[in-house]
Amino acid sequence: MKITKRAMLLSTALHLLYFVAMFGVGFIRTLNYEPDIIAEAGNVTTLQNEVAIGTTGSPFIYVFTWIGLAIVLALGMLTVQRIRQTR
């Protein structure tokens, strides 16, 4: 049970690190964005009527990746534990 809890905690930490990193990258890109109005002045296109910032997929994918990563980490920890016991 100790390995399962540790794997779930590590999976949670890695997912939080991913979310913080993605937020940071998006924030830095937003701060540094400078539109090139002169180059776009001659390009007349239809404007979009919807804006999406970030991902627009289902948030349940993160639940599945969290569970999958926890399983992979638990299997890895079990393997390492068995290797250490045989030595």
C-alpha positions in Angstrom: 0.0 0.0 0.0 2.9 2.3 0.6 4.1 2.0 -3.0 0.6 2.8 -4.3 0.3 6.0 -2.2 3.8 7.1 -3.2 3.0 6.5 -6.9 -0.3 8.4 -6.7 1.5 11.3 -4.9 4.3 11.4 -7.4 1.8 11.3 -10.3 -0.1 14.2 -8.8 3.2 16.1 -8.3 4.2 15.5 -12.0 0.7 16.6 -13.2 0.8 19.8 -11.1 4.3 20.5 -12.5 2.9 20.1 -16.0 0.0 22.5 -15.4 2.3 25.1 -13.8 4.8 24.8 -16.7 2.0 25.1 -19.3 0.5 28.1 -17.5 4.0 29.7 -17.3 4.8 29.2 -21.0 1.4 30.7 -22.0 1.8 33.6 -19.6 5.3 34.4 -21.0 4.1 34.1 -24.6 1.2 36.5 -23.8 3.5 39.0 -22.2 5.9 39.0 -25.1 3.3 39.0 -27.9 3.5 42.0 -30.2 1.2 42.0 -33.2 2.6 43.0 -36.6 -0.1 45.5 -37.6 1.8 46.8 -40.7 2.3 43.3 -42.2 -1.4 42.4 -41.6 -2.9 45.6 -43.0 -3.0 44.3 -46.5 -4.3 40.9 -45.5 -8.1 41.1 -45.3 -9.6 37.9 -43.8 -12.7 37.0 -42.0 -12.2 37.4 -38.3 -13.0 34.5 -36.0 -15.9 34.9 -33.7 -14.5 32.5 -31.0 -11.3 32.6 -29.0 -9.8 29.6 -27.2 -6.9 30.0 -24.8 -5.2 26.8 -24.0 -6.6 23.4 -24.8 -10.2 22.8 -25.7 -10.3 19.0 -25.2 -12.0 17.0 -22.5 -10.6 17.5 -19.0 -11.1 13.7 -18.3 -8.0 12.9 -20.3 -6.0 14.2 -17.3 -7.8 11.8 -15.0 -6.7 8.9 -17.3 -3.2 10.1 -17.6 -3.0 10.5 -13.8 -4.2 7.0 -13.3 -1.9 5.6 -16.1 1.2 7.4 -14.8 0.4 6.2 -11.2 0.2 2.6 -12.5 3.5 2.9 -14.4 5.2 4.5 -11.4 3.9 1.8 -9.1 5.1 -1.0 -11.4 8.5 0.7 -11.6 8.8 1.0 -7.9 7.8 -2.6 -7.4 10.5 -3.6 -9.9 13.1 -1.6 -8.2 12.1 -3.0 -4.8 12.3 -6.6 -6.0 15.7 -6.0 -7.6 17.0 -4.5 -4.3 15.6 -7.5 -2.4 17.4 -10.0 -4.6 20.8 -8.4 -4.1 
